[in-house]
């Protein structure tokens, strides 16, 4: 028998064009004696950035417990106990039939681990790990997966060997997709979704306990904050569009609606940061309400950082990588190398915003971050020599306890990145014996698995 204060897990607040899912609440836990409530689901996310990192600034000096983070990872200090640094993974692969250990084409391999990537006129990889997971668990949520940003600069995420995924660059489109809002002809939403569901939200708050009331307030405030920030972003877009003399960066994505489109001054780090954090907020809301369990973010469109770099006269992430970011720090310009490090730290500060936001949200058995696996990774080890051995890899969260966190795991040298995916899939309850090239890779190891991830 359902008690008056109990709430079904799939309860939503509904209004005209609005379908607002709820976070996990204590009132959703069955009474004593009832069947045990399933644990919150595991969410899977990727924060992908180009050009790699610098090994001396991201690989911890000691294997085992993370007692001190290197400079590139220092922004993650607040969640140090909930992260796993994995070194020695390789993104080497077969490229057009030949074994390759370097080059930007490896962006097609890092998430697909394709057995043979091709780039002769028609780029070709295979299904990427995010879409593979979404295919297994996406049917249980309203939105199968979110692919955010990816302004057309990469070939990293794929439905299959012939269909590359173009990410959604417009936060308005993402917001509307998550909450199924009614939109007018211009593509812009008419009213706050919280205004539409206000009466239902008040009725719900009167049914639940104080802890749930606090969680509801936190959640609704997050929705309101996202709406407010979205409004500010759109206002800024109109100002930029009205100022035709201003340098513009039009990232219109093929296959997505023309309105609304977004134009950025990509050399304004504050504008880019506000945008990245808004998109992070939307991913968090999607995970929090179980609207989706799979999300990716790509930082490829942003490459000029004049107000981040404090030394030298070069501000391009790509140019700095070539000038100073060789794997061996003896080579290349030291000023360019330090400038490249500064950009890496800034990128990780924004990733840290995402994971800390996940960690601030409570669920019955921990935080939302505890019930997630968020992969922070690049396709290259360093961009200067395009090497792909020892690509920077960090996993945040334990996926509900399936991996051990707070440590540096040094894999056997040249372990294929596919081994990480096979291990995660199996621990997520998705039984596989291989993924991509895990069994045919020239440097294959451990039967395609990653020993030690959970011990």
C-alpha positions in Angstrom: 0.0 0.0 0.0 1.4 3.4 -1.0 1.5 5.9 1.9 0.4 9.5 1.3 3.9 10.9 1.6 5.4 8.4 -0.9 6.3 9.6 -4.4 6.8 7.5 -7.4 10.4 7.6 -8.9 9.0 8.8 -12.2 6.9 11.6 -10.9 7.2 14.8 -13.0 5.8 18.3 -12.7 3.7 19.0 -15.8 2.4 22.1 -17.5 1.8 23.4 -21.0 4.8 22.1 -22.9 6.6 21.3 -19.7 7.7 18.0 -18.3 10.0 18.6 -15.3 11.5 15.4 -13.9 12.4 15.3 -10.2 15.7 14.3 -8.5 16.0 11.4 -6.1 14.1 12.1 -2.9 13.8 10.3 0.4 10.1 10.1 -0.2 10.8 7.8 -3.1 12.3 5.2 -0.8 9.8 2.3 -0.1 8.6 1.8 3.5 10.3 -0.8 5.7 9.3 -4.3 4.6 8.8 -3.3 1.0 11.0 -4.4 -1.9 14.4 -2.7 -1.6 14.7 0.4 -3.8 17.1 0.1 -6.6 20.3 2.1 -6.3 20.6 5.3 -8.3 21.8 4.5 -11.8 25.4 5.0 -13.0 25.8 8.1 -15.2 28.6 8.3 -17.7 30.2 11.5 -18.9 33.1 12.7 -21.0 35.0 16.0 -20.8 37.2 16.0 -23.9 39.8 18.6 -24.7 42.4 18.8 -27.6 46.2 19.1 -27.7 46.9 16.8 -24.7 48.7 17.9 -21.5 52.2 17.9 -20.1 53.3 14.7 -18.4 55.3 16.5 -15.7 52.2 18.5 -14.8 49.5 15.8 -14.9 51.2 12.5 -13.9 51.5 12.2 -10.1 55.0 11.5 -8.8 53.8 8.5 -6.8 51.7 5.5 -7.6 48.8 4.8 -5.1 47.0 7.3 -2.9 46.8 10.8 -4.2 48.5 12.7 -1.5 49.5 15.7 -3.8 48.2 16.7 -7.2 50.5 17.9 -10.0 49.8 21.5 -11.1 47.6 20.7 -14.0 45.3 18.7 -11.8 45.3 21.0 -8.8 41.9 22.5 -9.7 40.5 19.1 -8.7 41.8 19.3 -5.1 38.2 19.6 -3.7 37.4 16.2 -5.2 40.9 14.6 -4.9 39.4 11.6 -2.9 36.9 11.0 -5.7 39.2 10.8 -8.7 41.4 8.2 -10.3 44.4 9.2 -12.3 45.3 6.6 -14.9 48.7 6.9 -16.6 50.4 4.9 -19.4 47.3 4.5 -21.6 48.0 4.7 -25.4 45.8 6.0 -28.2 47.9 4.4 -30.9 45.9 2.6 -33.6 45.7 1.4 -37.2 45.3 4.4 -39.5 44.4 3.5 -43.1 45.9 0.0 -42.5 49.2 1.1 -41.0 50.0 1.3 -37.3 50.2 4.9 -36.1 51.6 6.5 -33.0 50.9 10.1 -33.7 48.7 12.7 -35.4 45.4 14.6 -35.1 43.6 11.8 -36.9 43.7 9.9 -33.6 40.8 12.0 -32.5 38.7 9.5 -34.4 40.1 6.6 -32.3 40.2 7.8 -28.7 36.5 7.0 -28.0 35.8 4.5 -30.8 39.0 2.5 -30.6 38.2 1.6 -34.2 40.0 -1.3 -35.7 41.1 0.8 -38.7 40.3 4.5 -38.9 40.3 6.1 -42.4 40.4 9.7 -43.5 40.5 9.5 -47.3 37.8 12.0 -48.2 35.3 10.2 -46.0 36.2 10.1 -42.3 35.5 6.7 -40.8 35.7 5.2 -37.3 33.1 3.1 -35.5 30.6 3.5 -32.6 32.1 5.6 -29.8 32.0 4.5 -26.1 29.4 7.0 -25.1 27.0 5.9 -27.8 27.7 2.2 -27.0 26.7 2.8 -23.4 23.7 4.9 -24.4 22.6 2.0 -26.6 22.5 -0.2 -23.6 21.0 2.1 -21.0 19.5 5.0 -23.0 16.1 3.3 -23.5 15.4 3.8 -19.8 15.6 7.6 -20.0 13.7 10.2 -22.0 16.9 11.5 -23.6 19.2 8.7 -24.8 22.4 10.9 -24.6 23.6 14.4 -24.8 26.5 15.4 -27.1 27.3 19.0 -26.2 29.3 21.6 -28.0 31.7 19.8 -30.5 31.5 22.6 -33.0 32.3 20.4 -36.0 36.1 20.4 -35.3 36.5 16.8 -34.3 35.5 13.4 -35.4 35.5 11.9 -31.9 31.9 10.8 -31.4 30.2 8.3 -33.8 26.8 6.5 -34.1 28.5 4.0 -36.3 31.3 3.7 -38.9 29.5 6.0 -41.3 27.7 8.6 -39.0 29.6 11.1 -37.1 27.8 13.0 -34.3 27.5 16.8 -34.4 27.2 18.1 -30.9 24.5 20.6 -29.8 26.1 24.0 -29.5 23.0 25.9 -28.4 22.2 25.8 -24.7 18.6 26.8 -25.5 18.1 23.7 -27.6 19.6 21.6 -24.8 17.4 23.2 -22.2 14.3 22.7 -24.3 15.2 19.1 -25.1 15.7 18.2 -21.4 12.4 19.8 -20.2 10.3 19.4 -23.4 9.2 23.0 -23.4 6.8 24.6 -25.8 8.6 26.9 -28.1 7.4 29.8 -30.3 8.3 30.2 -34.0 11.6 31.8 -33.3 12.7 28.8 -31.4 12.8 30.7 -28.1 10.8 29.6 -25.1 8.0 31.9 -23.8 8.0 31.6 -20.0 9.9 30.2 -17.1 9.2 26.5 -16.7 9.1 27.1 -12.9 6.2 29.6 -13.4 4.3 26.9 -15.3 4.7 24.2 -12.6 4.8 26.5 -9.5 1.5 25.3 -7.9 2.5 21.6 -8.4 5.9 22.3 -6.8 4.3 23.9 -3.8 1.9 21.0 -3.4 4.8 18.5 -3.6 6.8 20.3 -1.0 3.9 20.1 1.4 4.0 16.3 1.1 7.6 15.6 1.8 10.0 16.0 4.8 12.5 18.7 5.5 15.5 17.0 3.8 13.4 16.5 0.6 12.2 20.1 0.8 15.8 21.3 0.9 16.7 19.1 -2.1 13.7 20.3 -4.0 14.7 23.9 -3.3 18.2 23.3 -4.4 17.0 21.6 -7.6 14.5 24.3 -8.5 17.1 27.0 -7.8 19.4 25.2 -10.1 16.8 25.2 -12.9 16.1 28.9 -12.2 19.8 29.7 -12.3 20.2 27.9 -15.6 17.3 29.8 -17.1 18.7 33.1 -15.8 22.1 32.4 -17.1 20.6 31.3 -20.4 18.8 34.6 -20.7 22.1 36.5 -20.1 23.8 34.4 -22.7 21.1 35.1 -25.3 21.1 38.8 -24.4 24.9 38.9 -25.0 24.4 37.1 -28.3 22.0 39.8 -29.5 24.5 42.5 -28.5 27.3 40.8 -30.5 25.1 40.3 -33.5 24.1 44.0 -33.4 27.8 45.0 -33.3 28.9 44.0 -36.8 32.4 45.5 -36.2 33.1 43.0 -33.4 35.2 40.0 -34.2 32.8 37.1 -34.6 33.1 33.3 -34.4 30.0 31.7 -35.9 29.6 28.1 -34.9 26.5 27.2 -36.8 26.2 23.4 -36.8 25.1 21.4 -39.8 21.9 19.5 -39.2 20.7 21.7 -36.3 18.0 24.4 -36.5 19.1 27.9 -37.7 17.5 29.5 -34.7 18.9 30.1 -32.2 22.5 30.2 -33.3 25.4 31.3 -31.2 28.2 33.7 -32.0 31.1 33.9 -29.6 34.1 36.2 -29.2 36.3 33.1 -28.6 39.1 35.2 -27.2 37.0 36.3 -24.3 37.7 33.7 -21.6 34.9 35.0 -19.3 32.4 34.6 -22.0 33.6 31.1 -22.9 33.7 30.2 -19.2 30.1 31.3 -18.6 29.0 29.3 -21.6 30.9 26.1 -20.5 29.5 26.4 -17.0 26.0 26.8 -18.3 26.4 23.7 -20.5 27.8 21.9 -17.4 24.7 22.9 -15.4 22.5 21.5 -18.1 24.4 18.2 -18.1 24.1 18.0 -14.3 20.3 18.7 -14.4 20.0 15.9 -17.0 21.8 13.5 -14.7 20.2 14.6 -11.6 16.6 14.0 -12.9 17.6 10.8 -14.7 16.4 12.5 -17.9 19.7 11.1 -19.4 22.5 9.0 -18.1 25.1 9.7 -20.8 26.6 13.1 -21.7 29.8 14.4 -23.5 31.4 17.8 -23.7 34.0 18.8 -26.3 36.2 21.9 -25.9 37.5 21.8 -29.5 35.9 25.1 -30.8 37.8 27.3 -28.2 41.5 27.9 -29.0 42.6 31.5 -28.4 43.3 32.5 -24.8 44.9 36.0 -24.7 43.5 36.8 -21.2 44.6 33.4 -19.8 48.2 33.3 -21.0 50.4 35.5 -18.8 53.7 35.1 -20.6 55.0 35.5 -24.2 53.1 36.9 -27.1 51.4 33.7 -28.5 47.9 32.9 -27.3 46.7 30.0 -29.5 46.4 26.7 -27.8 47.4 24.8 -31.0 50.4 27.1 -31.8 51.6 26.9 -28.2 51.4 23.1 -28.3 53.6 23.0 -31.4 56.1 25.5 -30.0 56.6 24.1 -26.6 54.6 21.0 -25.8 56.8 18.1 -26.8 56.6 15.0 -24.7 60.2 15.5 -23.6 60.4 18.9 -21.9 64.0 19.3 -23.0 62.7 20.1 -26.5 60.6 23.2 -27.5 60.3 26.7 -26.1 60.0 26.8 -22.3 57.9 30.0 -22.4 55.4 28.4 -24.8 55.4 25.3 -22.6 54.4 27.3 -19.6 51.7 29.2 -21.5 50.4 25.9 -22.7 50.3 24.7 -19.0 48.3 27.8 -18.0 45.6 27.0 -20.6 45.5 23.4 -19.4 44.9 24.5 -15.8 42.1 26.9 -17.0 40.4 24.1 -18.9 40.6 21.9 -15.8 39.2 24.6 -13.6 36.1 24.5 -15.8 35.9 20.7 -15.6 36.3 21.0 -11.9 33.2 23.2 -11.8 31.2 20.3 -13.4 32.5 17.6 -11.1 32.1 19.7 -7.9 28.5 20.5 -9.0 27.8 16.8 -9.3 29.4 16.3 -5.9 27.1 18.9 -4.3 24.0 17.0 -5.0 22.9 14.3 -2.5 21.4 11.0 -3.5 20.3 8.1 -1.2 23.7 6.4 -1.2 26.1 9.3 -1.7 26.4 12.2 -4.1 25.6 12.4 -7.8 29.3 12.3 -8.5 29.6 9.1 -6.4 27.1 7.6 -8.8 28.8 8.8 -11.9 31.9 8.0 -14.0 33.2 11.2 -15.6 36.1 10.8 -18.0 38.5 13.8 -18.4 40.7 12.9 -21.4 42.5 14.1 -24.5 43.3 12.2 -27.7 46.9 13.2 -27.6 49.6 12.9 -24.9 51.0 16.3 -26.0 50.1 18.3 -29.0 53.6 19.4 -29.9 54.9 16.1 -31.4 51.3 14.6 -31.7 52.4 11.7 -29.6 49.6 9.4 -28.3 51.5 7.4 -25.7 50.5 8.1 -22.1 47.4 10.2 -22.9 46.1 12.3 -19.9 43.3 10.3 -18.3 41.3 11.0 -15.2 38.1 9.3 -14.0 35.9 11.1 -11.5 33.4 9.3 -9.3 33.2 5.6 -8.5 30.1 4.6 -10.5 28.3 3.7 -7.3 31.3 1.9 -5.9 32.5 -0.1 -9.0 36.0 1.5 -9.0 38.3 2.6 -6.2 39.1 6.3 -6.1 41.6 8.7 -4.6 44.6 7.2 -6.3 47.0 7.1 -9.2 46.8 3.9 -11.1 49.8 3.3 -13.4 48.8 0.8 -16.1 51.4 -1.3 -17.8 53.2 0.9 -20.3 51.4 1.3 -23.7 48.1 -0.2 -22.5 45.4 0.5 -25.1 42.7 3.0 -24.0 40.2 0.3 -25.2 41.2 -1.7 -22.1 39.8 1.1 -19.9 36.4 1.0 -21.7 36.2 -2.8 -21.5 36.8 -2.7 -17.8 34.3 0.1 -17.2 31.6 -1.6 -19.3 32.0 -4.9 -17.4 31.9 -3.1 -14.0 28.8 -1.2 -15.1 27.0 -4.5 -15.7 27.4 -4.4 -19.5 29.2 -7.7 -20.2 31.6 -7.5 -23.1 34.8 -9.3 -24.0 36.2 -6.6 -26.3 35.6 -3.1 -27.5 37.1 -1.7 -30.7 40.6 -2.9 -31.2 41.2 -4.2 -27.6 41.9 -7.8 -29.0 43.7 -6.9 -32.2 45.8 -3.9 -31.1 49.6 -4.6 -31.6 50.2 -3.6 -27.9 47.2 -5.5 -26.5 47.5 -6.6 -22.9 45.6 -8.4 -20.1 43.0 -9.9 -22.4 41.7 -6.4 -23.1 41.1 -5.5 -19.4 42.6 -3.0 -17.0 43.7 -4.8 -13.8 43.6 -2.9 -10.6 40.9 -0.5 -11.4 38.7 -1.7 -8.6 41.3 -2.8 -6.0 
